[in-house]
């Protein structure tokens, strides 16, 4: 697979629940919109790879909190 191709099962569109969370927090939504696509994809990927619903919800909350503070997703 070359760099221009991607598997069909990978989407870098924000999931609906992430879009809804951003729509409820204007500051986080604005900062997310200003991020380079690479950083946006990091947030989207981190949320979507969660296997358990509880993990996904926790990552959604944490993402919105970071974005609201103007912070990117960092290493732990």
N, C-alpha and C positions, 0 to 999 in steps of 0.2 A: 504494500500500500504506500503510495507516495504522500507527500505532505498535503496535497490539495484534496485528497480523499479522506472521508471519515466514515466510520461504520454507521449504518442506519439507526442503530439503537442509541446513539449519543446525540443529545440535543443541548445546545448552549442557549436556548431560549429560557428565560426565567420561568420556573414552575408557577402555576397559578397561585399557590399559597404564598410564595415569596413576593409575587407582584401585589397581592392583597396586603401583605404586611408592609411593603414599601408605601403603598397608597395611604396607609394609616399614619405614616410618619414622613411628613414632607421633607424634613431635614435629611433623613436617611435616603430618601428617594432622590433628592437633588444631588447628594454626594455620589451615590451609585451611578447616576447618569453622567457624572463628570469623570468617572474612572475610565481608564483605557480598557479596551475590550479584554485584554489579558486578565486584568484584575477582576472584571465582571465575571469572566468565566471561572475564576478561582472560587468566587462565592457560590456561583450556580453549581459547579461541580461538587463542592464540599457539601452542599445541602442535598443534592440529588443522589449521591452515592450512599447516603445513610440507609441502612437496612431496616432498622426499627423505626416505627412512627415516632416514638418518644425521642429518639436521637435526632430525627429530622426536625421535630418541633423545637428541640433545644438549640439546634444549629440555626434555625430561623430566628429565634429570639436573640441569640448571640450576634448573628450577622447584622440585624437591625440596630442593635446597641452599638456595635463597632462603627457602622456607617453613620449613625447619628452623631458620633463623636469625631467623625472625619478620619477614621482609621481604616487601614486596609487589613485584610486577613493575613495574620502573621504566623510564624512558626511557634510551636509551643515548646 
